[in-house]
């Protein structure tokens, strides 16, 4: 009996922002394992090698449509970046079935002690990517969802709510530390986007919209954070009910992929914390 992952997403096209490393890379690989073609996104030329490594992993382990996966450089913190990413997906595949808004940036900000200039720069860097980038990429992608071009004014009534938007939030929006003001606020913004779009998009664009909110995840970038920060987070997460550890990227990716399955069509507007129960404390 084969142990291969069933290709339940075969024929689907997925755009995963910020997917050259970390959680995004794991999501891209998981969707590909289930048969989807993936648009891997990276923001700068300096991350091209990482994106190509993700793409090579997808190509070497896949077969069929998922071998058509591509990598696209687009900085989503800019106005033009989301348009560039959407245009590349459209040119290659002609449509998008799944959008995962994963690209994000975190920075510790003591708003009482930072200079006004430093605080403004931190605000622009975090909010322009986490908030504005999520909104503008979604705006650019929804016309590419299959039901958007349908002649029906109500795709849900025809049973065609099969596309998916999954926003990657953070448990920080509901359980923040003091120096995460801007980051927590930006992820609260993403959470609110989900609630708005979950009301508006299913009948309009034929898609569901949900938020997956991880706690700390053991990515290379997170583990490279200053030891003082890691020790603070470890102490906090020593009390996690399931186990005293950080989440693994593939655990987040599995939840995202499950929301993209056809049988998840009645899940809409959810906030799903993936924290081992830490947010219960």
N, C-alpha and C positions, 0 to 999 in steps of 0.2 A: 504494500500500500504506500502511495506517495505521501511524503510529509510536506510537500510544497504548499505554500499558501494559496488557497483558491483565488482565482482571478475575478473576484466579485466586482471590481471596478474596471474591468476590461472595457475599452472603448471610451473611457472617460479622459478628459483633459484637466489637469490640475495646475494651478499657479500657486506657488508657495513663496511668499516674499521672505527675504532674509534667510535663504536656505543653503548657504555655502558652508555652514558649520552649526554646531549646537542643536537646539531643539528643531530648528527649521530643516536642517539636514536629515534628522531622524524622521521627520514628518514626510519629507520628499521620498525617502527610501521606503517607508511603510506604504505610502500610497502606490508607489511603483510596484512593490511586491504584490499588491492586490490587483495589478494590471493596468493602472492608470499611466498615461503619458504625463510627464511632469515638466513644468517650466521652473528650473532652478534659478533663483535670483541672487545676485551679489551686488553690493553697492559701488565698489571701487575696483580698479584694475589690480590693486594690491591683493585682492581676494580671489582673483581669477583662478589661481592654482587650486585653491580649496574647492571652488565651485566645480572645476573640471574633475577633481577627485571624487566628488559626490556623483557627478554625471557618469564617470567611469564605473563607479560601484553599481549604479542603476543599470547601465548598459551591460555590464558583465554578468549580472545576476538575473537579468530579465529576458523576456522573449516577447515576440509579437509587438503590439502597439507601443509598449513602454520603452522599446528601444528607440523610439522617435523623440525621446525626451531631449530638451535643449537647456543651455545655460544662457542667461541674459544679464548683462551689466546694466543696472538702473538704480540710481540713488533716489529712494522714495522720500527722502526729506526735502527734495526739490519739487517744484511745480511740474517740471517736465518728466521726472523719473517715472511716475505712475503711468503716464501716457506711453512712454517708451516701452515699458514692460507689457502693457496691454496690447500695443501694436505688434510686438514680436510674437506674442501668443496668437493673435489673430492671423498674422501672416503665415505662421507655420501650421496652425491647426484649424483656423477658421471659426473657432468657438472656444468657450471655456465652460466646464461643468462644475468645477470645484475651485473656490478661492480660499486660501488660508492666509489671513493677514497676520503674519508672524513677525515681520521686521520690527525691531524695537531697540531702544537704547536706554540704559539706566545709569544714573549718576547720583552720588551722595551729595546732598545740598543742605547745608545749614543756613537756612534763609535769614537767620538773625545775625550771623557772623560774616557771611560772604559779602564782598563788595557788590554794589549795584550792577556794575558792568559784568562781573562774573556771573551773577545771578541771571542777568538778562541773556547771556550767552548760553547758560545751562538750560534756561527755559526754551530758547529757540531750538537748541539741538534736540532736546527730548520731545517737546510738543510737536515740532515740525515733522518728526518721524513717527512717533507713536500715535499722535492724534491726527494731524493733517494728512500724513502719508497713508494711514489706514482709510480715511474718508475719500481721498482723491483716487487711490487705487481701486476702491470699491466702485466709485463713480465711473472709472474707466472700464471696468470689467463687466458691470451688469448688462450693457448692451450686447455683450458677447455670449451671455447665457442663452441656451437654446430656446427657451420659452419667450425670450424678449422679442424674437422675430416672428412669433406666432401671431396669426390673425385673430386669435381668441383674445378678448379683453379680460378673460378670467381663466388663466391657465390652470389654476387649482381645480376648477370645476371639471376640467378634462382629465384630472388625475396626473398632471404633468409637473407637479412640484418635485422635481428630481435633482435639481442643482443644489449646491451647498455653498454657504459662506460660513467659515469658522474663524472667529476672531480670537487671537491669543491674548488673553488678559493677564492678570496676576492676582494672587491672593493678597498682595500688598495693597490693592485698592480697598480691601475690607479689613485688613489686619496689618496696618502700616507701622513702620518704625519712624521716629521723629524726623530723621534726616532724609527721608524719601518723599518729601512733600510733592515735588514736581512729578516724579515718576509715578507715585501713587495716584496723583490727580490725572495724569495722562491715561493711566489704565482704567480709572473710573470713567473717563471720557469714552474709552473703547467699550466698556460695559454698557454705557448709555446708548452708544451707537447700536449695539446689538438689540437692545429693547425697542428702539425706534424702527430699525430695519425689519425686525421680526414681525412688527405690525404691518409694515408697508410693502415689503418685498414679495412674500409668497404668492399672492394673487397677481401682483404686478409683473414680477420677473420669473416666477416659477421656481423659487428657491427658499430653503429654510436658512435661518441665521442663528448661530449659537456662539457662546463664549466658553472657551476652555481656559481655566485660570490656575496655572501651576504655582506651587510654592517654590522654594529654592531648588534648582535642578543642577545636578553634577555635570555641567558642561565644562569644557576646557577653559573657557573665558571666565566662568564663575569661580572655578577653583584657583584661577590665577589672581583673584582679587586680594587686596591687602589682608594679611593674617589677622589683623585686629577685627576686620569686618567678618571674616570667616568664623573666628572664634565666637563673636557675638551671635551669629546666625546658628552656629552649632549648639550653643547653649540653649537658644530658644527652641530648636528642633529636637533636642534631646527628649522633649516631652511629647513628641508625636506618638499618637496611640499605636500605629501599626509597627513602627520601628524607628530607632534613633539614627536616621540617615536622610540624605537628600534624595529627591526623586531622580530617576534615570531618564535620559531624554527619550528613550524608546517607550517608556510608560506614558509620557505625554502624547507621543505620536500615535499610540494605539487608540487612545480616547478620541483624538481628532479623526482618525480613519474610521472608527465606528460611527461617528456622526455623519460620515460621507456615504455610508452604505444605503442602499435603496430602502431597507427596512427601517431606517431611522427617520423616515419622512414625516412622522408625527411628533418629532422632537424639534421644538422651535422656541426661540427666545430664552434658552436656558443659560444659566451661569453654572458651570461645572468646575468646582475646585478639585484639583488633583494634588492633594497635600498629605495623604495618609491620615486624614482626620485632624490635621493641625488647626484648622479653622474652627473646630469644635471647642477648642480650649478657651 
